[in-house]
Amino acid sequence: EVQLVESGGGLVQAGGSLRLSCAASGFSFDDYAIGWFRQAPGKEREGVSCIGSGNGATDYADSVKGRFTISRDTAKNTVYLQMNSLKPEDTAVYYCAVYIGGPYGTSPPPLMSLREYAYWGQGTQVTVSS
């Protein structure tokens, strides 16, 4: 059974940092790209970052570029999202999911095509206070 479990969320002041983890099981982790997404109250779910398999190419939403870093540890079947310089507008439930869409070559997978991601985790709440 494919399973993704997010952890690491919490309450932090603006300017602070958190590291989210996405622990994967039930599939060949090395062969699949993983994405991080978030959904704030009253808003649609949006792509935050993704990391490909193989060369581990990455992509970021403009709103988090320079502040967030995605990485993957194949030994632990885990993808991380290091979030620095957090802002109140980063407050949301953060989810990870597996990319199941078409081939993407050496580029990162398409971050904004949410319908091409599946096996969503239960999410972890991130709250940034001002």
Number of C-alpha atoms within 10 A of each C-alpha: 7 12 16 24 18 24 18 16 18 14 14 18 14 17 14 14 18 18 16 23 24 26 20 23 15 9 13 10 21 15 10 17 26 30 31 27 22 22 19 17 9 6 9 9 17 18 22 25 28 30 27 25 22 12 11 19 17 20 21 22 15 9 11 17 12 11 13 20 18 24 19 22 12 11 8 11 16 19 26 21 23 16 20 17 15 23 19 15 13 20 20 21 18 27 27 33 26 23 25 15 15 9 10 12 12 12 15 21 27 21 23 18 12 16 9 15 19 17 15 18 19 16 22 21 20 22 21 20 16 11
